[in-house]
Amino acid sequence: MSNPKSVIETARKQGAKMVDVKFVDTFGTWQHFTVPMSELTEASFAEGLGFDGSSIRGWKSIEASDMLAMPDPATAFLDPFCSVPTLSLTCTIAETGTKEAYTRDPRSIAQRGETYLLSTGLADAAVFGPEAEFFIFDNVQFDAKSNGTFYLVDSEEAIWNTGREEQPNLGYKIRHKEGYFPVAPNDTQQDIRTEMCLVMEQLGIKIERQHHEVATGGQAEIDFRFDTLVKTSDNMMLYKYVIKNIAKKHGKTATFMPKPLYGDNGSGMHTHQSLWKKGKPLFAGKEYAGLSQMALYYIGGVLKHAKALCALCSPTTNSYKRLVPGYEAPVNLAYSARNRSAAIRIPTFSESPKAKRIEYRPPDPSANPYLCYTALLLAGLDGVLNKIEPGEPMDKNMYELPPEQLAKVPQVPASLGEALDCLEKDHQFLLQGEVFTADFLEMWVSHKRKEADALRLRPHPYEFHLYYDV
């Protein structure tokens, strides 16, 4: 289904009665509205489908709220979670009248990122491959009031349930940090992860592997095949959609929150990336770890802007519960072959030039993928265009470095507020090619500061443990 005509014909052959119009909001949530199949014509793809954008977070005000959803025929699929056969189309958002791409639409931003890449002449494709981790819980409860707050998550396979009345409790529970990766009966979620994989493959996402992750309580990872920037971002939205809905189907709940458990591993989104031109990989060469000079400059750009990147790639207050020095999180802004304690790793599984890439490890799956991957591309391109040297690689285990040596290694910001400060000081690289706009970044910082303040202003339950009898 590569063009409007074939989309409509195929959907009708498959018995589609409705069309679900999906688009991503500023902060990475899929939004949708639905129209009858009779409302979708070939002209709809060029003219767009109108809707009110005033209630979408960070978008239009009510006096200028009319917007157009422009369906992309390449994103069409029959939604497996609708009881009535429903065609799904992912859209880019445009202004009414001019039909120009809306500058605050994340998918438009990613498309402009690809256009800017072409304009540099350096490459014709930026390839991204994310490794998103997530948790599958059996129950979640939370509330926040002026006089109290709490949260509680639960998982049948978690270590804290060794004493639960399960009639019988057989004791096959995964201890903290021991989820990587024992077989059943400890791993209770093999079948649900496989079902997620099969549905994704049915929808066109090529799956590479699935497994339990390090943490107790149902931490999982499903990896899918790399693709170009916009396509990978589209796939990540569909990935989350499938995972959450399959979990719900089985009476469970999935979360991409970076750090839902205290004292155990959080969920990251290690992001592999490389540049290509005319089908040729540009990151393979004879420099360090088999990289090209271009790849080293790209690393230099990412490391130079890494602190500002955190505001888009690790964009929640919860992200910084994961990015804590002294644990396994990649807080050290250095690069190395194989070394997972560095922010940038050069995988060495294969010597094939096509496999040469860098892996940037600080991002987490709370990020809007369109914004995260585009920002990484722009940082890397800034390094290539300005020949930014990345410095010497760090091939030592940084978790074991003496304090005086570790102090010389830059680290990611300690909080969302600090990351936003860094973005305000360092964002010119994001404005190149008008990919991001100053207006968008101002809106982003303003909204995210409100999130940071909302947490900063609230008493934390553990403060009662520490200070109630002060």
N, C-alpha and C positions, 0 to 999 in steps of 0.2 A: 504494500500500500504506500506508494511513493509519491502519488499526486492526488489532487482532490477527486478526480473522476474515479480512480481505482479505489480510493478510500470508501466512497459512497457505494459503489457497486459491490465491493466485498462485504461491507457492513450489512447491506440489504440481503445478500446471499446467506449471511450468517444469522439473519433474523433479528437484527438490531431494531429495537423500538424507540430507544432514547439515545441521546448524545450527552455525555458528561464533559463539560468544558472545564479543564483544570489549568491553574496557573499558580506560580509560587509568589508568596508575599515577601516583604522586605526581609523578614527574619527567618525564612526558610520553611514555612508551613504551606502545604498544598491547599489551595482554596478551590471551590468549584461551584458551578451552577449547571442545571440540566435542562435541555430542550428536547422536544419530540424530534424523531428522525426526519420528519417531514420539513422541519425548519432548517435543516442543513442542506445547502445547495453548493454547487461549485463556486458560486459567487461569494459564499460565506467566507471562504478561505482568503479572498482578496479584500473583501469589504469589512470583515470582522463581525463579531457579535457584541452588541452593546451591553454594558452593565454599569452599575453605580459603584464607583471606586472610593466613595467618601468614608466607608467603614473599614477599609483595609489599612492596617497599621502602617503609619509612615507615608501614606499616599496622599490623595487629594483632599482638599477641604470641600465642604458641602456646596459652596457656590460654583465650583468648577469640577463636578464629580463625574461627568460622563466620560466613559473610557471604552476602548474597543479591545476585545480578546481576539487575537489573530491566530487561528489554529494552524499548527504545523502538521501536514499530512504524514511526515516521517515518524510521528510519535503515536500514530493510531494503534489501538488494540481493543479487543473486547474485554471489558472489565470483568474479572473472574469473581468479584465479590458482590455483584448486583444480581438479584433474583430475576429481574427482567433483563433480557439481552440488551446491553448498553455499550455503545461505542465510546471510548475515551480518547480525547484529544488534548494534548498539552499546547498551551498558547503563549505567545509573546504579547505584551500589552502595548497598545498604541494610543496616541491622542486622536480624538475625534477631529474630523475636518482634514487635517494634514496627513493623518495616518503615520506620522513619524513615531518611531519607537519611544516609549515613555522612559525618561532618563532615570527614574527610580525603580524600574522593573528589573529585577536581578537577572532574568534570562536575557534581556536586552543588553545589560552590562556585559555578560559573558560573550554575546555575539559581537559586541564592539571590541572586546578583547581579542577575538579571533581576527577581526578586520584589521586591528592595529598591528598584530603580528605579521600579517601579509604585507602591510605597508612598509615595514622595516626592511623587507627583503631577506631577513635572516633565515626564515623558515616558512613553511606553508601549513604546518600542523603542530599544535602543542598537544601532547598525549598525556593523559592523567589516569592513574590507577589507584583508587583509594582502598584502604583496608579498614572498614568501619566495624568497630566493636559495639556490642549492645548487651543488655540484660533481658532475660525472660523470667519474670516473676510470676508467682501464683496469686499474689494479692498485693495491693498497695493502698494505703490510707494516709491522708494528710489534711491538715487544716491550719489556718493562720488567722487568729483573731487578736484584738487589742489586748486581751487578758490571757492569751495562751496560744501555743503552737505545738504541733507534733508532726512526725511522719513515722510510718511503719511499713516496711516491705517484707515479703515473706516468699520463701521458696522451699519446696519439699526436699530438694537435694542439698540444702545449705547446712553447714556445720552447726548452726545454732539450733537446729531441730533434732539433734541426737536424742534429746529427752522428751520430745513431743509424743503425746498419746496418739499413735497411729494404728494400733491394734492389727497386726503387730508393727512395731518400729524395728526394721531390719538393720538399721545402723549404717547403711551405705551412703554416707554423707561426705561431701567434698569439703576438706578443710580450707581455711583461708590460704590463698596463694598456691593451691595445689590442684587447680582445675585444668592445668595444661599438661596432658589431656588424657585422663584415665578413661577406659572403656566402661560400658554398662556393666553392672547396675549403678555404679556411681554416676555416670553420665546418663541422666534420665531424658535428655532432650534430642537424642540422635534423630528420631523419626520426625519431630516437628521441624528441625532444621532442614532435613531432607525435603520435607514437603515445601518449605519456603524456597529451596533451590529449584525444585521441579516447576513450581508456579512461575518463578522468575525466568527460567529457561523457556517456558511456554510463551512468555511475553517478550522474548527476544534478548534477554540479558544472559550472556555466556558466563556460566559459573565455573570458577577454577577449583575451589575447595570450600569445605565447611568444617568447623570443629568447635569444641568447647574452649573457652579462653581461661586465663589464669585464675580469675576470682571464683569464689564459691557462689552459690545462689544463682546459677543459670547464666553466667557470662558467656557470650557466644561471638563467633566471627564467621561471616560468609564473604568470601572474596569473589569479585567478578572481573572479567577481562577488561583491560584498559581500552580507552577510546579517546576521541578528541574532546576538547574542553566542554562544549555545550552538550554533546552526546553523553559524556560521563556524568555531567550534572543532572541531565534528564534521568539517567539510569539510577542515580543515587536517590532521587525523589521517589521513583517507582520502587526501588529497593526498600525504602522505609515503609512505603505504603503496603507492600506485600507482607513484610515482617510483622507489622502491627496488626494487620487484619487476620493473618494466619494464627498469630498468638491469641487474638480474641476468639477466633473460631474454636480454639481448644480450651477456652475458659482461662486463658492466661493473659498477661499484659507485658508488652515489650517497651523498653525505654532506651533512648539514645542519650540520656542525661550522662554527662561525663563521669560523675562521682556520686553514685547513689549509696554506696556502702562505706562506712568508716572502717579503716584498718585493713582494707583490701584493695586490689588493683582497680583503677578506673578504666573508662573506655576511651580509647584514642581513635584517630582516623589518620594513620600514617598514609602519606600521599606521595605516590611514585609519579615522576614526571620526566619528560624528555622532549626535545625538539626534533622535527623531521622536515626534510625537503625533498620533493619529488620521489618519495618512497625510500629515501636514504636516512638512516639514523645519524644525527649530528652530535650525539654525546659520546660516541666511541672514538678512541684515539690512543695515543701513546704516552699520555701524561699519567699522573697518579691514579692508581686503581683502574687503569685502562680507559680513563676518560679523555675527552678532547679538551683543548684549551677553552673552547666555547662553554663546555660543561662546567669547567672550573670558574669561569667568569660568571656563569649563571648562579653557581653556589655563592660566589662573592656577593652578588646582588641580593640573594635571599637572606644571607647572614647580615648584611648591612641593614636591611629593613625588617629583620625578624621581630623586633620588639613592637613595631607598628603593625606588622602583620597579625600579631596576636589579637588585636582588637577585632579582626574579621575572621580569623581562623580558630580562635579560642574565645568566643564572644559572649560567654556567660559568666556570672560570678562563680558558678559551680565549676567552671573549667579550671579555676585556680586552686581548687581543692585537689585536683589531679596533678597540676604542674607545681610540685613542691620539691625543693632541693633535698637530696639525701635519700630519695626513694628511687623507684625505677623509671619515673617519668623523664622524658627527654628535655630537661630544662637548660642544658649546657649548649650554648650557641657555638658549636664547632662542627667539623665534618670529619668523617673517617670511613674507611672500608670495613664493612661487617660490624663495626662497633655500635651496639644499640644504646650506649649511654650518651651518644652525640645526637644533636638535633638533626643533623643530616648524615644519613648512612648511604654508602654506595654498595648495593647488593652485589654479591659475587657468586651467585648460584650458577651463572652461565657465562661463558666467554664469548658468546655470540654478540656481534656489534648491535644487533637489534634489541638485545636485552640490557644494554647500557643505559642506566637511568640514575637519578638521585631519588632518595626517599626522605621526605621532610616529615618529621615525627611529632612535632608539637600539636598540630591540629586535632580537634575532636569532632565527633559527629553532631554536636549541637550547632555547628557552623552551617550557614546557608552555602551549599556546594558551589553555586554559581559565583558567589562573591569570593569564597575562599580560594578556589582554583584560579579565578581571574587575577586576584591580588598576587598570588604566588607567581603567575606568569609575568605580570608586570614588574615584580621585583627582580625576577631572573633576567628579563630583557634589559632592565636598567643596568644590571651587572655586565651583560654582554656588550651593550652599546657603549658603555663607559669603561670597559675593561677593568672591572673591579676585581682585584686579586683576593682570594679567600683566606690568604695566610697559610700557615703550615697545618697539615692534618693532625688530628689528635687520635693516636692509635692506642693510647692507654685507657684502662678502665677508669673513667672519671669519678666513679663512685668511691674509688680507693685512693685518689690523689691526696697528698698532704694538703692541709688547709691553705698554706701559702701559695701552692701552685694552682689550686682550684679557684682561688680568689682572682687570678688573672684571666679566667675564662668567663666571658660575658654570659649572662643568664636571661631567661625570659622574664617579663614583668611578674611581680608577685600578686597582682590583683587586676581585676577588670578596669578599675579606675586608673591604675598606673599604665595599663595598655592603651587606654583612651588618651592619656596624656602623651604617650609616645606617638600615637596616630596624629594627634593635632600638630606635633612638631615635625613629623616626617610623613608627608602624604603626597608630595609633588610627583613622585613616581607613579601614583595611581591616576593622576590627571592626564598623563600622556595619551595622545590620541583621543581625548575626551571620552575615555572608557568609563571612568568614574567622573562625577562632577562634584564641584565644591559643595553644591546644594545637597547632594546625596550624603556626602561625608558629614556635613554639619547636622543633618537630620539623624544620621546613625549615631553620632556621638551624643547628641541630645537625648535620644531614646535610651541608649545604653547607660548613660549617667543616671537616669531615673531608676533603672534596674539596680545599679550599684547602690544608690541611695536607699532604695526600698529595703535592701538587706542591711545596710549599715545602720539604719534607724531603729531596727527591731532588736529587742533583747533576744539573745540566743538561749535555748534551753540549758545548754551546758554552763552558761554563766550563773544560773541558779545553783548548780552543783558547786561551782567555785566560790561564789560570793554571797549567797543568801544570808549567811550568818556573819558577814563581815562586821 
